[in-house]
């Protein structure tokens, strides 16, 4: 996560520096090649200044170093998996919207455990309601936020990705109905609820082979 944050910081810094001179190139493969070759131009079609070029080169070098370290770390993580964990990663990665990195993190931090039911799973990640009971009034005060905060943050991120890559799934339809339009607060509340439903659906998929309703798998290369 630290390396991923560093990558994003360097990417943002490079793109903002380019934007100050009217160059809207993104840091994709072509953009990195142009940056390395020094062929980028400003808004007037002129070559970038020497000082700016040097600073961009330093940022690009640090970005490349962080990327190399991240890839090395991912390979080291992959070597730690046993047969069962490797199979879980492979199965999760088959679902559209779930990448290999996210699948590995879910297995390393969550699905290596054995859960007896969905309530136990929800409690582990802190996505269950926290009830308030005064004797005359009983209401839910929001999620408990107990358990692993990294997994909870990852599940919310996966929930947003699920909406993008699995728009025809039952979970996405449920979110659209629950969110109730464009209200930001209702969407924030609904995405947390979706994260809880998603982790339960993924657990059932791994333990029972139940594909989430309406979900699609990635095309076999």
SEDO-378995 format. One line per 5 residues: their letters; for each residue x, y, z of C-alpha. Coordinates in pm, whole numbers. Example, Ala and Ser with C-alpha at 12.3 -4.5 7.8 and 13.67 -1.06 7.14 Angstrom:
AS	1230 -450 780 | 1367 -106 714
REM end
This chain:
XXXXX	0 0 0 | 285 236 77 | 443 172 -261 | 109 216 -435 | 64 552 -262
XXXXX	415 655 -366 | 342 561 -726 | 25 769 -726 | 203 1065 -564 | 478 1066 -826
XXXXX	222 1025 -1105 | 14 1316 -976 | 320 1536 -933 | 441 1471 -1288 | 101 1534 -1445
XXXXX	48 1855 -1244 | 390 1986 -1341 | 308 1921 -1706 | -30 2088 -1669 | 134 2411 -1551
XXXXX	286 2455 -1898 | -26 2345 -2084 | 87 1988 -2151 | -197 1747 -2073 | -11 1423 -2143
XXXXX	-103 1137 -1910 | 162 915 -1752 | 71 609 -1958 | 321 405 -2159 | 335 655 -2445
XXXXX	359 949 -2205 | 645 788 -2015 | 832 723 -2337 | 792 1085 -2450 | 901 1207 -2108
XXXXX	1209 982 -2108 | 1301 1096 -2460 | 1242 1464 -2379 | 1000 1516 -2669 | 708 1666 -2474
XXXXX	597 2016 -2569 | 419 2299 -2389 | 97 2475 -2495 | 283 2675 -2761 | 447 2370 -2918
XXXXX	786 2452 -2768 | 1018 2209 -2592 | 998 2208 -2215 | 1255 2411 -2025 | 1574 2245 -1905
XXXXX	1494 2291 -1535 | 1146 2144 -1575 | 1282 1856 -1783 | 1535 1773 -1513 | 1272 1777 -1240
XXXXX	1038 1558 -1443 | 1319 1312 -1507 | 1388 1286 -1134 | 1021 1225 -1061 | 1001 965 -1339
XXXXX	1306 785 -1202 | 1154 766 -853 | 826 644 -1004 | 1011 369 -1190 | 1202 267 -877
XXXXX	881 242 -673 | 717 43 -952 | 1009 -201 -965 | 995 -250 -589 | 620 -306 -602
XXXXX	651 -574 -869 | 928 -746 -672 | 714 -740 -359 | 415 -882 -547 | 630 -1175 -666
XXXXX	750 -1234 -310 | 390 -1233 -183 | 288 -1482 -452 | 557 -1723 -334 | 409 -1727 18
XXXXX	80 -1880 -91 | 3 -2243 -33 | -202 -2450 -276 | -537 -2354 -122 | -456 -1983 -111
XXXXX	-325 -1986 -470 | -651 -2146 -585 | -852 -1882 -399 | -656 -1602 -565 | -705 -1760 -907
XXXXX	-1081 -1798 -855 | -1128 -1444 -729 | -923 -1308 -1018 | -1163 -1475 -1262 | -1436 -1230 -1161
XXXXX	-1458 -908 -1360 | -1368 -614 -1139 | -1124 -804 -917 | -756 -790 -1009 | -475 -1015 -899
XXXXX	-338 -765 -646 | -678 -716 -481 | -743 -1090 -480 | -409 -1159 -311 | -475 -897 -45
XXXXX	-820 -1038 29 | -679 -1388 67 | -380 -1279 275 | -580 -1058 509 | -922 -1222 521
XXXXX	-1006 -1544 341 | -728 -1748 501 | -964 -1762 799 | -1250 -2006 837 | -1594 -1848 888
XXXXX	-1901 -2039 998 | -2160 -1789 874 | -2203 -1448 714 | -2249 -1272 1049 | -1910 -1390 1166
XXXXX	-1757 -1271 838 | -1923 -929 861 | -1811 -886 1221 | -1452 -971 1127 | -1431 -681 881
XXXXX	-1636 -440 1093 | -1919 -398 842 | -2205 -500 1072 | -2446 -253 1234 | -2364 -126 1584
XXXXX	-2696 -130 1773 | -2807 123 2034 | -3053 -3 2295 | -3181 228 2569 | -3461 -3 2680
XXXXX	-3728 201 2502 | -3542 276 2180 | -3341 39 1965 | -3170 169 1649 | -2856 101 1447
XXXXX	-2577 358 1484 | -2383 262 1173 | -2114 2 1118 | -1899 -115 1409 | -1564 -47 1232
XXXXX	-1405 -332 1426 | -1152 -566 1270 | -895 -498 999 | -925 -141 860 | -713 -228 554
XXXXX	-958 -500 450 | -1253 -270 513 | -1102 2 293 | -1019 -255 24 | -1375 -390 25
XXXXX	-1522 -42 -23 | -1281 11 -314 | -1379 -328 -458 | -1745 -232 -423 | -1694 73 -647
XXXXX	-1505 -140 -898 | -1783 -398 -886 | -2038 -134 -986 | -1821 -38 -1284 | -1732 -385 -1413
XXXXX	-2044 -579 -1305 | -2328 -334 -1384 | -2576 -614 -1461 | -2521 -807 -1139 | -2784 -831 -866
XXXXX	-2555 -641 -628 | -2526 -347 -869 | -2903 -337 -917 | -2948 -343 -540 | -2708 -49 -502
XXXXX	-2889 155 -768 | -3216 106 -583 | -3064 168 -239 | -2863 477 -334 | -3179 661 -440
XXXXX	-3046 894 -707 | -2749 1131 -691 | -2754 1210 -319 | -2392 1183 -203 | -2477 1080 151
XXXXX	-2708 800 41 | -2441 675 -199 | -2177 672 76 | -2407 477 304 | -2510 241 24
XXXXX	-2153 166 -88 | -2061 49 264 | -2367 -176 268 | -2270 -302 -77 | -1917 -380 48
XXXXX	-2067 -601 318 | -2290 -782 70 | -1999 -819 -170 | -1764 -980 82 | -2037 -1228 176
XXXXX	-2096 -1307 -193 | -1722 -1358 -248 | -1700 -1584 57 | -1987 -1799 -73 | -1821 -1805 -414
XXXXX	-1498 -1942 -264 | -1652 -2180 -11 | -1956 -2309 -199 | -1884 -2227 -561 | -2186 -1994 -580
XXXXX	-2124 -1730 -847 | -2271 -1393 -739 | -2607 -1346 -909 | -2570 -1182 -1247 | -2190 -1163 -1224
XXXXX	-1970 -1244 -1522 | -1625 -1398 -1545 | -1333 -1262 -1742 | -1284 -1390 -2092 | -1032 -1671 -2115
X	-725 -1540 -2307
REM end
